[in-house]
Amino acid sequence: MEACDGLDGVVDGLISNQQKCNAIFDPATATLAGVPLRCPGGADTGDTCLSDAQITALKTLAAGTRFNFQLASGETGYPGYNVWGSDLGRASTSPLQPTVTFLALGTVPPADPMPDTGAPYVGLLLDQWMKYAVTRDSTFHSLTLDPENPGAWGTRISELSAQFDTSADISAFAAHGGKLLLAHGMSDVLVATQATEQYYQRLQAQFGPDYVDTFVRFYEVAGLGHATSSVFNATWDSLTALEQWVEHGKAPSDQVTTDTAGVPGRTRPLCDYPKWVKYNGSGDVNLAASFTCVD
């Protein structure tokens, strides 16, 4: 946050220029209040710094994954998460924090057997999937299977990918006059925001950007995690926007999202992707009117 919060023109607890933050931030060389973030020698010396193992784990989350085997679905990997600046489970008095933490890294590390409470949600999900869908062995140690290089289990995972993944072709929907609104929190560490970016880019590649603009809008929200946030708990009257577009032909413009938790009542513009929210340099930092959507 110290390195990236001001990239959007104002220090307000939100990173709106997330793409630049992802490009410039490196926990191995970063400082916090002038002190190196990396622990001396990379050793784990406590909670005031990051060890090399912790830095490697965070960089792994940020980098994304590449499947080194054939998936029947045709997918080859999954993009990284916006780890830098996201709430991975910090201490907070907010009543929303337990949900935020549960959907992030939890309070205890994954293990075998997987803890019933406190483990990351994705760890619990992965454990059950490995045991009951992939290996069909309730005693299987899920943390021993490398999802990038699953070895003998690759065939089974590929088979499952064909069952789980459905067609993403919405040609008929578009031709019928359907309208699609997409919104994704940039601090989501359960479903990668970059995955929705990838989907939107695939729509543009399939239909062409001009045609996509006639039936799709995609917005990214700074500070919003998966479903909830104690930093910027975004609300938006998407139903009215959709009704106006479908029933009256009025495409969404100048959409605004309102925070209900971090700073209740503050507003920010919803920018058409890939634009992001930049402070104008003057005006109330809690009002959407003080911000502009920029490339």
C-alpha positions, 0 to 999 in steps of 0.5 A: 500500500505504501508503494502503490496507493499514491499511483492513482493520484491520492493516498486513500487506502485504495490501489486503483492503478493496479496494473502499474503496481503489479509491474513495479512492486517487488517485496524482495526489494521493497521497504516499509517506512524506510526499512527493508520488507525482506527479513535479514538474510531471508530468514523467518524472524517474525511478523515484522518482515517477510522471509524468502519462503513467504516472498516466494509464496506471494510471488507464486500467487501473483504470477499465475500458473501454467498447466504442463499437461493437456486439458481436454477443455483447452485451457492452458493455465490460470492468471495471477492474482492482484496480491500486492495491496489485497487483504490476505487476512489482516487483523481488523475489527470489522464484522466483515473481516472473518469472511474476507480472511476465510476467502483469502489465506485464512488463519492457519496453513493447509495441512494433512488432514486439512483443518476444518476451520481456519484453513484457506477456503481454496485449500479446503476446496482443493483438498476435497476435489483431490480426494473425492473427484480426482483420486477418489481416495478419501485418505489421499494427501492432497498437498502432494499433488502438483496441479501443474505437473500432476503425473499419473493424475493428469488424465483424470484431471483432463477428463474432469475439465471436459465435464466442468468447463462449459461453452463460453460462446454467447453468440446467440445471447448477443444476437438475441439482444442480450446485455452483459454487465461484468464487475470484479473486485481488484482485491479478489484473491479467490477468483482472479480479476485477471481471469475476468479480464482474460474473458473480456479480451476473448470476447473482443477477439471473438466479436471485435471491440466495437460489437462487444461495446454494444452489449457488454460492460466490464468494471473493476473495483479497487479495494473490493475482494471476493463478495465482500471487503472491509476496505471498499465494500462496493454497492452498485445499482446494476439492475437499473443499469441493466433495465435502462439498457435492455428496455430503453436502449440507454447504454450504461455511462457515468456509473458510480459505486458506493462504499458501505464499510471502509468509508461508508458513503464514499463513491467512486466512478465505475470505469469501462475496462481497461480504464482506471480511476484517477484523482483529479488533484482537487476536490473531496476524495470521497466523491466520485466527481473528484475522479476521472476514468483514464487509460 
